[in-house]
Amino acid sequence: MKIVIDPGHAGRNVDPGAVNPVSGLQEADVALIVSRLVATQLLEAGHEVKMTRTEWEQAETDDLEYRTSLANDWGADVFVSIHCNSVANPAAKGYEIWTSPGETQGDELATCIYEQIAMEFPDRAGRADYSDGDPDKESRFYVLVHTDAPACLVELAFISNDEEAALLADAKWQGLYAQAIARGIEDYVNRRGGAK
Ligand SMILES: [Zn+2]
């Protein structure tokens, strides 16, 4: 399987993504760290893996078309984007997974990852939308709509919430989270026939 992991935002001075106002933790950095860990897991499992951003700051990745073209030109089978959430309400917490609207293979991918996150972190809040029978939320995010491969976008936690920002900065937690996401991707691959 050809798997693309997409660390959200171009990083640092170009686009750090959301930033925790107290610790200064940047979404783009967390996304890259967790993406690298997910990629390592999947490589060890025998898959082919590409990341759309590999550096702390990579200006060309600010253009989302660069990211989707990389996946499409390579013929990716799976596309998973990694982000952190942020809102004005500092108490908001939990994880979410997004897919493009309508029923697609991305829904199945999202469900597999969601279930693994829920299993890894049973005490954390999953912000699911079960109105259409599965836990993902749906929106026309650019990278979800413009990738040919089944795609989903994981919002790991709220970087705007100090408690969750501390978790997002914690190496052990990052590792557990990455393993859960990698297991979810593996699950999806196995359900699709299991090709490496
Ligand atoms: Zn983001």
Residues whose N, C-alpha, C, O or C-beta is under 5 A from the ligand:
A	BS01	ZN	G8 G17 H83 C84
